[in-house]
């Protein structure tokens, strides 16, 4: 007999009893589908048996870990369906590339791509819609059949042999760098795969999805955490897609699409060249943006916005240098200096100061100052004192000359409500984010938010003395602000810049791991810390000594030639 306590209620069960059985008994107490259990502060997949007396809570599709589990499982469902429709695992290869809006862009590979992708009349490659429909129908069949998704730990050598027989070279090469003796492999109706994280116990859990053709691939549409039973409509983001596609092309040119590719390059002793090529590609792109600004001739306000830890400050400095080569004189402006006094700052739903909403900015004063500068007037510029929570004036005057141009950095830069009084032709808007093109392997993507979070962990510890627990605790609030104030405006940008560097996680690993190990087991942030530690295990660590002083990575690890 085992004693199980759920939501304060203790029951005895005759062994064996599964966590899925417990979830079924308590599903009515939860608003969304249960997909994982937490037993004595350890995450348990539902197929597992309860081995001893435990206190249990559950994770649903509305929780971050539960939602990630749903996405991961739905991706395997789609890949299995592609394999079935194609006739075999070797002929039905596909990859999960990146996310666009609420969807995940998936590409057919190898022989399958040659069969189902063709060039249309406009010269673009297009996937066969009938193939996508067949895959979708097969996914629906698999859901109706409610087939088990079984997990088994294989010795690493056996896992390598298994995936080698299936033609999954990306996993074979990844496992060569694995330190552990065993690999967890999931099986769905004869289809084997390795997945970075937990899975649902059966296909019947995956009721909500859509699959639609898009360009030369497919968009797997899945619910958001906020509405986990609602599949959103696909909203194309052409500019963002182009940037991600361009980053993938850069990775392909360098022969680096997965973590195994990166590790291979490191082992071959090619790190220094890789760093220089990546930095050169970024510098070329910054130069292109500066040239476009100069060519327009009437730009006076360069508005730079992006989510947390995108490298906005370093980018602003490097863009300013490029603008100087065109005879322009950049003047930096921080929107944060226009914060309203602390006591006037709006509160969020938890009663904390909401510094990321537009109402936290004195929009009218900002517009007044910018319009006066545009008119050639001399303006005293404010500085916000973050210690006192007050805006201050200390005789910092600015007057724009003929060749002066304001470089304005702030999260609301793309929102025209911030600069509503300024003529549209005087503004040039830039969206910056760390949009990594690197994936763990063909089936396990690296979320751009993970890259930014690791950047922030390292920077917060170095510049603010904040521990990893604090940064992880604040991250959900940061992400909520990004969703509300940044992402809706990204397609309005005149230019997009991808600040991710293909090598950076190998560098950040040395700085991030000690911080993550410090997170206490009994804190809510422990699960996230553990997940990130597991993620970083895939990377070979490298020193930061070869990184140039003007690199965006320097903004996080230190040693920058800029004040960041």
NUTI-349944 format. One record per residue (C-alpha): residue in three letters; x, y, z. Coordinates in steps of 0.5 Angstrom, whole numbers, plus 2048, in hexadecimal, padded with zeros to 3 digits. Layout:
REM NUTI-349944
{fipa ala, {X, Y, Z}},
...
***
This chain:
REM NUTI-349944
{fipa unk, {800, 800, 800}},
{fipa unk, {802, 807, 7FF}},
{fipa unk, {800, 80E, 802}},
{fipa unk, {7FE, 813, 7FD}},
{fipa unk, {7FD, 81A, 7FF}},
{fipa unk, {7F9, 81F, 7F9}},
{fipa unk, {7F7, 826, 7FB}},
{fipa unk, {7F7, 824, 802}},
{fipa unk, {7F3, 81E, 802}},
{fipa unk, {7F7, 817, 803}},
{fipa unk, {7F5, 810, 800}},
{fipa unk, {7F8, 80A, 801}},
{fipa unk, {7F9, 805, 7FA}},
{fipa unk, {7FA, 7FE, 7F9}},
{fipa unk, {801, 7FE, 7F5}},
{fipa unk, {802, 7FF, 7EF}},
{fipa unk, {7FE, 805, 7EE}},
{fipa unk, {800, 80A, 7E8}},
{fipa unk, {800, 812, 7E8}},
{fipa unk, {7FC, 812, 7E2}},
{fipa unk, {7F6, 80E, 7E7}},
{fipa unk, {7F7, 813, 7EC}},
{fipa unk, {7F7, 819, 7E7}},
{fipa unk, {7F0, 816, 7E4}},
{fipa unk, {7ED, 816, 7EC}},
{fipa unk, {7EF, 81D, 7ED}},
{fipa unk, {7EE, 820, 7E6}},
{fipa unk, {7E8, 823, 7E8}},
{fipa unk, {7EB, 828, 7EC}},
{fipa unk, {7F0, 82B, 7E7}},
{fipa unk, {7ED, 830, 7E1}},
{fipa unk, {7F2, 82C, 7DC}},
{fipa unk, {7F4, 826, 7DA}},
{fipa unk, {7F9, 823, 7DF}},
{fipa unk, {800, 820, 7DB}},
{fipa unk, {805, 820, 7E1}},
{fipa unk, {805, 81E, 7E8}},
{fipa unk, {80A, 821, 7ED}},
{fipa unk, {80B, 81C, 7F3}},
{fipa unk, {80F, 81E, 7F9}},
{fipa unk, {812, 824, 7F5}},
{fipa unk, {814, 820, 7EF}},
{fipa unk, {811, 820, 7E8}},
{fipa unk, {80E, 819, 7E6}},
{fipa unk, {80B, 817, 7DF}},
{fipa unk, {804, 814, 7E0}},
{fipa unk, {806, 80D, 7DE}},
{fipa unk, {80A, 80C, 7E4}},
{fipa unk, {808, 808, 7EA}},
{fipa unk, {808, 80B, 7F1}},
{fipa unk, {80D, 807, 7F4}},
{fipa unk, {80D, 80A, 7FB}},
{fipa unk, {809, 80F, 800}},
{fipa unk, {808, 816, 7FC}},
{fipa unk, {805, 81D, 7FC}},
{fipa unk, {803, 81E, 7F5}},
{fipa unk, {801, 824, 7F1}},
{fipa unk, {800, 825, 7EA}},
{fipa unk, {802, 829, 7E4}},
{fipa unk, {7FD, 82A, 7DE}},
{fipa unk, {7FD, 82D, 7D7}},
{fipa unk, {7FC, 834, 7DA}},
{fipa unk, {803, 833, 7DE}},
{fipa unk, {80A, 835, 7DB}},
{fipa unk, {80C, 82E, 7DC}},
{fipa unk, {806, 82B, 7DA}},
{fipa unk, {805, 82F, 7D4}},
{fipa unk, {80C, 82D, 7D2}},
{fipa unk, {80B, 826, 7D3}},
{fipa unk, {804, 827, 7CE}},
{fipa unk, {808, 82A, 7C9}},
{fipa unk, {80E, 825, 7C9}},
{fipa unk, {809, 81F, 7C8}},
{fipa unk, {805, 822, 7C3}},
{fipa unk, {80C, 823, 7BF}},
{fipa unk, {80D, 81C, 7C0}},
{fipa unk, {806, 81A, 7BD}},
{fipa unk, {807, 81F, 7B7}},
{fipa unk, {80E, 81B, 7B6}},
{fipa unk, {80B, 814, 7B6}},
{fipa unk, {805, 816, 7B2}},
{fipa unk, {80A, 819, 7AC}},
{fipa unk, {80E, 812, 7AD}},
{fipa unk, {807, 80E, 7AC}},
{fipa unk, {805, 812, 7A6}},
{fipa unk, {80C, 812, 7A3}},
{fipa unk, {80C, 80A, 7A4}},
{fipa unk, {812, 80A, 7A8}},
{fipa unk, {817, 80E, 7AD}},
{fipa unk, {81C, 80E, 7A8}},
{fipa unk, {818, 811, 7A3}},
{fipa unk, {814, 815, 7A8}},
{fipa unk, {819, 81A, 7AB}},
{fipa unk, {817, 821, 7AD}},
{fipa unk, {81A, 826, 7B2}},
{fipa unk, {816, 82B, 7B7}},
{fipa unk, {81A, 831, 7B5}},
{fipa unk, {817, 837, 7B9}},
{fipa unk, {811, 83B, 7BC}},
{fipa unk, {80D, 840, 7B8}},
{fipa unk, {808, 843, 7BC}},
{fipa unk, {804, 83D, 7BF}},
{fipa unk, {806, 838, 7BA}},
{fipa unk, {80C, 834, 7B9}},
{fipa unk, {80F, 834, 7B2}},
{fipa unk, {811, 82D, 7B0}},
{fipa unk, {815, 82B, 7AA}},
{fipa unk, {815, 824, 7A6}},
{fipa unk, {81C, 822, 7A5}},
{fipa unk, {820, 81E, 7A0}},
{fipa unk, {81C, 819, 79B}},
{fipa unk, {816, 81C, 79E}},
{fipa unk, {817, 823, 79C}},
{fipa unk, {819, 821, 795}},
{fipa unk, {812, 81E, 795}},
{fipa unk, {80D, 823, 798}},
{fipa unk, {811, 829, 797}},
{fipa unk, {811, 82D, 790}},
{fipa unk, {812, 834, 78D}},
{fipa unk, {80C, 838, 78C}},
{fipa unk, {80A, 83D, 786}},
{fipa unk, {80D, 842, 78B}},
{fipa unk, {814, 83F, 78B}},
{fipa unk, {813, 83D, 792}},
{fipa unk, {813, 836, 795}},
{fipa unk, {80C, 833, 797}},
{fipa unk, {80A, 82D, 79B}},
{fipa unk, {805, 829, 798}},
{fipa unk, {7FE, 82A, 79C}},
{fipa unk, {7FB, 823, 79B}},
{fipa unk, {801, 820, 79F}},
{fipa unk, {800, 825, 7A5}},
{fipa unk, {7F9, 823, 7A5}},
{fipa unk, {7FB, 81C, 7A5}},
{fipa unk, {800, 81D, 7AB}},
{fipa unk, {7FA, 820, 7AF}},
{fipa unk, {7F5, 81B, 7AD}},
{fipa unk, {7FA, 816, 7B0}},
{fipa unk, {7FC, 81A, 7B6}},
{fipa unk, {7F4, 81A, 7B7}},
{fipa unk, {7F4, 812, 7B6}},
{fipa unk, {7F9, 811, 7BB}},
{fipa unk, {7F6, 816, 7C1}},
{fipa unk, {7EF, 812, 7C0}},
{fipa unk, {7F3, 80B, 7C1}},
{fipa unk, {7F6, 80E, 7C7}},
{fipa unk, {7FD, 80A, 7C6}},
{fipa unk, {802, 80A, 7CC}},
{fipa unk, {808, 80E, 7CC}},
{fipa unk, {80D, 809, 7CF}},
{fipa unk, {814, 80B, 7D2}},
{fipa unk, {81A, 807, 7D3}},
{fipa unk, {821, 808, 7D6}},
{fipa unk, {826, 806, 7D1}},
{fipa unk, {82D, 805, 7D2}},
{fipa unk, {830, 80B, 7CE}},
{fipa unk, {834, 806, 7C9}},
{fipa unk, {82D, 802, 7C7}},
{fipa unk, {82A, 809, 7C6}},
{fipa unk, {82F, 80B, 7C1}},
{fipa unk, {82E, 804, 7BE}},
{fipa unk, {826, 805, 7BE}},
{fipa unk, {826, 80C, 7BB}},
{fipa unk, {82C, 80A, 7B6}},
{fipa unk, {827, 805, 7B3}},
{fipa unk, {822, 80A, 7B2}},
{fipa unk, {826, 80F, 7AF}},
{fipa unk, {826, 814, 7B4}},
{fipa unk, {82D, 816, 7B3}},
{fipa unk, {82C, 81D, 7B7}},
{fipa unk, {82A, 819, 7BE}},
{fipa unk, {830, 814, 7BD}},
{fipa unk, {835, 81A, 7BC}},
{fipa unk, {831, 81D, 7C2}},
{fipa unk, {832, 817, 7C7}},
{fipa unk, {83A, 816, 7C5}},
{fipa unk, {83A, 81C, 7CA}},
{fipa unk, {836, 81A, 7CF}},
{fipa unk, {839, 818, 7D6}},
{fipa unk, {833, 814, 7D9}},
{fipa unk, {833, 80D, 7D8}},
{fipa unk, {82C, 80C, 7D6}},
{fipa unk, {827, 810, 7D2}},
{fipa unk, {820, 810, 7D2}},
{fipa unk, {81C, 80E, 7CC}},
{fipa unk, {815, 80F, 7CA}},
{fipa unk, {811, 80A, 7C6}},
{fipa unk, {80A, 80C, 7C2}},
{fipa unk, {808, 806, 7BE}},
{fipa unk, {80F, 804, 7BC}},
{fipa unk, {811, 80B, 7BB}},
{fipa unk, {817, 80C, 7BF}},
{fipa unk, {81A, 813, 7C1}},
{fipa unk, {81E, 817, 7C7}},
{fipa unk, {81A, 81D, 7CA}},
{fipa unk, {81D, 822, 7CE}},
{fipa unk, {818, 822, 7D4}},
{fipa unk, {812, 81E, 7D6}},
{fipa unk, {80C, 81B, 7D2}},
{fipa unk, {805, 81A, 7D3}},
{fipa unk, {803, 812, 7D4}},
{fipa unk, {7FF, 811, 7CE}},
{fipa unk, {7FD, 815, 7C7}},
{fipa unk, {7F6, 816, 7CA}},
{fipa unk, {7F8, 81C, 7CE}},
{fipa unk, {7FA, 820, 7C8}},
{fipa unk, {7F3, 822, 7C5}},
{fipa unk, {7F4, 829, 7C4}},
{fipa unk, {7F9, 82B, 7BE}},
{fipa unk, {7F9, 82D, 7B6}},
{fipa unk, {7FD, 82C, 7B1}},
{fipa unk, {7FE, 830, 7AB}},
{fipa unk, {802, 831, 7A5}},
{fipa unk, {807, 837, 7A5}},
{fipa unk, {80C, 839, 7A0}},
{fipa unk, {810, 833, 79F}},
{fipa unk, {80E, 82F, 7A5}},
{fipa unk, {809, 82F, 7AA}},
{fipa unk, {806, 833, 7B0}},
{fipa unk, {804, 82E, 7B6}},
{fipa unk, {7FF, 833, 7BA}},
{fipa unk, {7FF, 831, 7C1}},
{fipa unk, {7FB, 835, 7C7}},
{fipa unk, {7FE, 83A, 7CB}},
{fipa unk, {7FF, 839, 7D3}},
{fipa unk, {7F9, 83E, 7D4}},
{fipa unk, {7F4, 83B, 7D0}},
{fipa unk, {7F7, 833, 7D0}},
{fipa unk, {7F0, 831, 7CC}},
{fipa unk, {7F0, 836, 7C7}},
{fipa unk, {7F4, 835, 7C1}},
{fipa unk, {7F6, 83C, 7BE}},
{fipa unk, {7F6, 83E, 7B7}},
{fipa unk, {7FC, 83F, 7B3}},
{fipa unk, {7FE, 846, 7B3}},
{fipa unk, {804, 847, 7AE}},
{fipa unk, {80A, 84B, 7B0}},
{fipa unk, {80E, 84C, 7A9}},
{fipa unk, {813, 850, 7AC}},
{fipa unk, {815, 84C, 7B2}},
{fipa unk, {815, 846, 7AE}},
{fipa unk, {81A, 849, 7A9}},
{fipa unk, {81F, 84A, 7AF}},
{fipa unk, {81E, 843, 7B1}},
{fipa unk, {81F, 840, 7AA}},
{fipa unk, {825, 845, 7A9}},
{fipa unk, {828, 842, 7B0}},
{fipa unk, {827, 83B, 7AE}},
{fipa unk, {82A, 83C, 7A7}},
{fipa unk, {830, 83F, 7AB}},
{fipa unk, {831, 839, 7AF}},
{fipa unk, {830, 835, 7A9}},
{fipa unk, {836, 839, 7A6}},
{fipa unk, {83A, 837, 7AC}},
{fipa unk, {838, 830, 7AC}},
{fipa unk, {835, 831, 7B3}},
{fipa unk, {82D, 82F, 7B4}},
{fipa unk, {82D, 82B, 7BA}},
{fipa unk, {831, 82B, 7C1}},
{fipa unk, {835, 825, 7BE}},
{fipa unk, {837, 829, 7B8}},
{fipa unk, {83A, 82F, 7BD}},
{fipa unk, {83D, 829, 7C2}},
{fipa unk, {841, 826, 7BC}},
{fipa unk, {843, 82D, 7BA}},
{fipa unk, {846, 82E, 7C1}},
{fipa unk, {849, 828, 7C1}},
{fipa unk, {84D, 829, 7BA}},
{fipa unk, {850, 82F, 7BD}},
{fipa unk, {84C, 834, 7B8}},
{fipa unk, {849, 838, 7BE}},
{fipa unk, {84D, 83F, 7BD}},
{fipa unk, {84B, 83F, 7B5}},
{fipa unk, {844, 83D, 7B7}},
{fipa unk, {843, 843, 7BC}},
{fipa unk, {847, 848, 7B7}},
{fipa unk, {842, 846, 7B1}},
{fipa unk, {83C, 847, 7B6}},
{fipa unk, {83E, 84D, 7B8}},
{fipa unk, {83F, 850, 7B1}},
{fipa unk, {838, 84D, 7AF}},
{fipa unk, {835, 852, 7B4}},
{fipa unk, {83A, 858, 7B3}},
{fipa unk, {838, 857, 7AB}},
{fipa unk, {830, 857, 7AD}},
{fipa unk, {831, 85D, 7B2}},
{fipa unk, {835, 861, 7AC}},
{fipa unk, {82F, 85F, 7A7}},
{fipa unk, {82A, 862, 7AC}},
{fipa unk, {82E, 868, 7AD}},
{fipa unk, {82F, 869, 7A6}},
{fipa unk, {827, 869, 7A5}},
{fipa unk, {826, 86E, 7AA}},
{fipa unk, {82B, 873, 7A7}},
{fipa unk, {829, 872, 7A0}},
{fipa unk, {822, 874, 7A2}},
{fipa unk, {824, 87B, 7A4}},
{fipa unk, {81F, 87D, 7A8}},
{fipa unk, {81F, 878, 7AE}},
{fipa unk, {820, 87C, 7B5}},
{fipa unk, {81E, 877, 7BA}},
{fipa unk, {821, 870, 7BA}},
{fipa unk, {81C, 86C, 7BE}},
{fipa unk, {81F, 865, 7C1}},
{fipa unk, {81B, 860, 7C5}},
{fipa unk, {81B, 859, 7C7}},
{fipa unk, {81A, 854, 7CC}},
{fipa unk, {81E, 853, 7D2}},
{fipa unk, {825, 851, 7D1}},
{fipa unk, {825, 852, 7CA}},
{fipa unk, {82C, 856, 7CA}},
{fipa unk, {828, 85D, 7C9}},
{fipa unk, {82E, 861, 7CC}},
{fipa unk, {834, 85E, 7C8}},
{fipa unk, {830, 85E, 7C2}},
{fipa unk, {82E, 866, 7C3}},
{fipa unk, {836, 867, 7C4}},
{fipa unk, {838, 863, 7BE}},
{fipa unk, {832, 866, 7BA}},
{fipa unk, {834, 86D, 7BC}},
{fipa unk, {83C, 86C, 7B9}},
{fipa unk, {839, 869, 7B3}},
{fipa unk, {835, 870, 7B2}},
{fipa unk, {83B, 874, 7B3}},
{fipa unk, {83E, 871, 7AD}},
{fipa unk, {838, 874, 7A9}},
{fipa unk, {83A, 87B, 7AC}},
{fipa unk, {834, 87B, 7B1}},
{fipa unk, {835, 87D, 7B9}},
{fipa unk, {831, 878, 7BD}},
{fipa unk, {82E, 87A, 7C4}},
{fipa unk, {82C, 875, 7C8}},
{fipa unk, {825, 876, 7CC}},
{fipa unk, {822, 870, 7D1}},
{fipa unk, {81B, 870, 7D2}},
{fipa unk, {81C, 86E, 7D9}},
{fipa unk, {81E, 875, 7DA}},
{fipa unk, {817, 877, 7D9}},
{fipa unk, {814, 872, 7DE}},
{fipa unk, {80E, 876, 7E3}},
{fipa unk, {810, 877, 7EA}},
{fipa unk, {810, 870, 7EE}},
{fipa unk, {809, 872, 7F2}},
{fipa unk, {806, 873, 7EB}},
{fipa unk, {808, 86C, 7E8}},
{fipa unk, {802, 868, 7E6}},
{fipa unk, {802, 861, 7EA}},
{fipa unk, {801, 85A, 7E7}},
{fipa unk, {7FC, 855, 7E9}},
{fipa unk, {800, 852, 7EF}},
{fipa unk, {801, 859, 7F2}},
{fipa unk, {808, 85B, 7EF}},
{fipa unk, {80A, 861, 7EB}},
{fipa unk, {809, 85F, 7E4}},
{fipa unk, {80F, 863, 7E1}},
{fipa unk, {80E, 860, 7DA}},
{fipa unk, {807, 863, 7D8}},
{fipa unk, {807, 869, 7D4}},
{fipa unk, {804, 86D, 7DA}},
{fipa unk, {80A, 86C, 7DE}},
{fipa unk, {80D, 871, 7D9}},
{fipa unk, {80C, 878, 7D9}},
{fipa unk, {80A, 878, 7D1}},
{fipa unk, {807, 87F, 7D1}},
{fipa unk, {80E, 882, 7D3}},
{fipa unk, {812, 87D, 7CF}},
{fipa unk, {80E, 880, 7C9}},
{fipa unk, {80F, 887, 7CB}},
{fipa unk, {816, 886, 7CC}},
{fipa unk, {817, 883, 7C5}},
{fipa unk, {813, 888, 7C1}},
{fipa unk, {817, 88D, 7C4}},
{fipa unk, {81D, 88A, 7C2}},
{fipa unk, {81B, 889, 7BB}},
{fipa unk, {819, 890, 7BB}},
{fipa unk, {820, 892, 7BC}},
{fipa unk, {81F, 894, 7C3}},
{fipa unk, {824, 893, 7C9}},
{fipa unk, {821, 88E, 7CE}},
{fipa unk, {823, 88C, 7D5}},
{fipa unk, {823, 885, 7D5}},
{fipa unk, {821, 881, 7DB}},
{fipa unk, {824, 87B, 7DF}},
{fipa unk, {820, 876, 7E3}},
{fipa unk, {823, 875, 7EA}},
{fipa unk, {821, 86D, 7EB}},
{fipa unk, {823, 86E, 7F3}},
{fipa unk, {81E, 874, 7F4}},
{fipa unk, {819, 872, 7EF}},
{fipa unk, {819, 879, 7EC}},
{fipa unk, {81B, 87C, 7E6}},
{fipa unk, {820, 882, 7E7}},
{fipa unk, {823, 887, 7E3}},
{fipa unk, {82A, 889, 7E3}},
{fipa unk, {82C, 88E, 7DE}},
{fipa unk, {82D, 889, 7D8}},
{fipa unk, {82B, 88D, 7D2}},
{fipa unk, {82A, 88A, 7CB}},
{fipa unk, {829, 88E, 7C4}},
{fipa unk, {829, 88A, 7BE}},
{fipa unk, {82D, 88C, 7B8}},
{fipa unk, {82D, 88B, 7B1}},
{fipa unk, {830, 884, 7B1}},
{fipa unk, {82E, 882, 7B8}},
{fipa unk, {829, 87C, 7B9}},
{fipa unk, {826, 879, 7BF}},
{fipa unk, {827, 872, 7C1}},
{fipa unk, {821, 870, 7C6}},
{fipa unk, {821, 86A, 7C9}},
{fipa unk, {81B, 867, 7CD}},
{fipa unk, {816, 861, 7CD}},
{fipa unk, {810, 866, 7CA}},
{fipa unk, {815, 868, 7C4}},
{fipa unk, {810, 865, 7BF}},
{fipa unk, {80A, 867, 7C2}},
{fipa unk, {808, 86E, 7BF}},
{fipa unk, {804, 870, 7C5}},
{fipa unk, {80A, 871, 7C8}},
{fipa unk, {80D, 876, 7C3}},
{fipa unk, {806, 878, 7C0}},
{fipa unk, {808, 87F, 7BF}},
{fipa unk, {80E, 87E, 7BA}},
{fipa unk, {80D, 87D, 7B3}},
{fipa unk, {80D, 876, 7B0}},
{fipa unk, {813, 878, 7AB}},
{fipa unk, {817, 87A, 7B1}},
{fipa unk, {817, 874, 7B4}},
{fipa unk, {81B, 86D, 7B3}},
{fipa unk, {819, 867, 7B7}},
{fipa unk, {81D, 861, 7B8}},
{fipa unk, {81B, 85B, 7BC}},
{fipa unk, {821, 857, 7BF}},
{fipa unk, {820, 850, 7C2}},
{fipa unk, {825, 84A, 7C3}},
{fipa unk, {822, 845, 7BE}},
{fipa unk, {826, 83F, 7BF}},
{fipa unk, {826, 83B, 7B8}},
{fipa unk, {82A, 835, 7BC}},
{fipa unk, {826, 82F, 7BE}},
{fipa unk, {827, 829, 7C3}},
{fipa unk, {826, 825, 7BD}},
{fipa unk, {821, 824, 7B7}},
{fipa unk, {81B, 823, 7BC}},
{fipa unk, {81D, 827, 7C2}},
{fipa unk, {81D, 82F, 7C1}},
{fipa unk, {820, 834, 7C6}},
{fipa unk, {81B, 839, 7C8}},
{fipa unk, {81E, 840, 7C7}},
{fipa unk, {81B, 841, 7CE}},
{fipa unk, {820, 83C, 7D1}},
{fipa unk, {826, 840, 7CD}},
{fipa unk, {824, 846, 7D0}},
{fipa unk, {822, 844, 7D7}},
{fipa unk, {829, 841, 7D8}},
{fipa unk, {82C, 848, 7D5}},
{fipa unk, {828, 84B, 7DB}},
{fipa unk, {82A, 846, 7E0}},
{fipa unk, {832, 848, 7DF}},
{fipa unk, {831, 84F, 7DE}},
{fipa unk, {82C, 850, 7E4}},
{fipa unk, {832, 84C, 7E8}},
{fipa unk, {837, 850, 7E6}},
{fipa unk, {834, 857, 7E6}},
{fipa unk, {82F, 857, 7EB}},
{fipa unk, {831, 852, 7F0}},
{fipa unk, {82A, 84E, 7EF}},
{fipa unk, {82A, 847, 7F0}},
{fipa unk, {827, 842, 7EB}},
{fipa unk, {821, 841, 7EF}},
{fipa unk, {81F, 848, 7EF}},
{fipa unk, {820, 848, 7E7}},
{fipa unk, {81C, 842, 7E6}},
{fipa unk, {817, 845, 7EB}},
{fipa unk, {816, 84B, 7E7}},
{fipa unk, {817, 848, 7E0}},
{fipa unk, {80F, 847, 7DF}},
{fipa unk, {80D, 84E, 7E1}},
{fipa unk, {813, 850, 7DC}},
{fipa unk, {810, 84B, 7D6}},
{fipa unk, {809, 84E, 7D8}},
{fipa unk, {80B, 855, 7D6}},
{fipa unk, {80F, 853, 7D0}},
{fipa unk, {808, 850, 7CD}},
{fipa unk, {804, 856, 7CF}},
{fipa unk, {809, 85B, 7CD}},
{fipa unk, {80E, 859, 7C8}},
{fipa unk, {80C, 853, 7C4}},
{fipa unk, {805, 856, 7C1}},
{fipa unk, {809, 85B, 7BE}},
{fipa unk, {80F, 858, 7BB}},
{fipa unk, {80D, 857, 7B4}},
{fipa unk, {80C, 85F, 7B3}},
{fipa unk, {814, 85F, 7B4}},
{fipa unk, {818, 862, 7AE}},
{fipa unk, {81D, 85D, 7AF}},
{fipa unk, {81E, 857, 7B4}},
{fipa unk, {825, 855, 7B7}},
{fipa unk, {826, 84E, 7B9}},
{fipa unk, {82B, 84F, 7BF}},
{fipa unk, {82C, 847, 7C0}},
{fipa unk, {833, 845, 7BF}},
{fipa unk, {834, 83D, 7BD}},
{fipa unk, {839, 83C, 7C2}},
{fipa unk, {837, 840, 7C8}},
{fipa unk, {834, 83A, 7CD}},
{fipa unk, {83A, 837, 7CD}},
{fipa unk, {83D, 83D, 7D0}},
{fipa unk, {838, 83F, 7D4}},
{fipa unk, {837, 838, 7D7}},
{fipa unk, {83E, 839, 7DC}},
{fipa unk, {83A, 83F, 7DF}},
{fipa unk, {833, 83C, 7DF}},
{fipa unk, {834, 835, 7E2}},
{fipa unk, {837, 837, 7E9}},
{fipa unk, {831, 83C, 7EA}},
{fipa unk, {82C, 837, 7E8}},
{fipa unk, {82F, 832, 7ED}},
{fipa unk, {82E, 837, 7F2}},
{fipa unk, {826, 837, 7F2}},
{fipa unk, {824, 833, 7F8}},
{fipa unk, {820, 82D, 7F7}},
{fipa unk, {81A, 82F, 7FB}},
{fipa unk, {818, 835, 7F7}},
{fipa unk, {813, 836, 7F1}},
{fipa unk, {819, 838, 7ED}},
{fipa unk, {81D, 831, 7ED}},
{fipa unk, {819, 82E, 7E8}},
{fipa unk, {81B, 833, 7E3}},
{fipa unk, {822, 833, 7E5}},
{fipa unk, {823, 82C, 7E5}},
{fipa unk, {820, 82C, 7DD}},
{fipa unk, {825, 831, 7DB}},
{fipa unk, {82B, 82D, 7DE}},
{fipa unk, {829, 827, 7DA}},
{fipa unk, {828, 82C, 7D4}},
{fipa unk, {82F, 82E, 7D5}},
{fipa unk, {832, 827, 7D6}},
{fipa unk, {831, 827, 7CE}},
{fipa unk, {836, 82C, 7CD}},
{fipa unk, {83E, 82C, 7CD}},
{fipa unk, {840, 832, 7D1}},
{fipa unk, {845, 836, 7CF}},
{fipa unk, {849, 83D, 7D1}},
{fipa unk, {847, 844, 7D0}},
{fipa unk, {84E, 846, 7CE}},
{fipa unk, {84D, 846, 7C7}},
{fipa unk, {847, 84A, 7C7}},
{fipa unk, {848, 851, 7C4}},
{fipa unk, {847, 857, 7C9}},
{fipa unk, {841, 85A, 7C5}},
{fipa unk, {83E, 853, 7C5}},
{fipa unk, {836, 853, 7C7}},
{fipa unk, {839, 84D, 7CC}},
{fipa unk, {83D, 852, 7CF}},
{fipa unk, {837, 856, 7D2}},
{fipa unk, {835, 84F, 7D6}},
{fipa unk, {83C, 84C, 7D8}},
{fipa unk, {840, 853, 7D9}},
{fipa unk, {846, 856, 7D5}},
{fipa unk, {842, 85A, 7D1}},
{fipa unk, {845, 860, 7CE}},
{fipa unk, {83F, 864, 7CF}},
{fipa unk, {83B, 866, 7D5}},
{fipa unk, {836, 860, 7D6}},
***
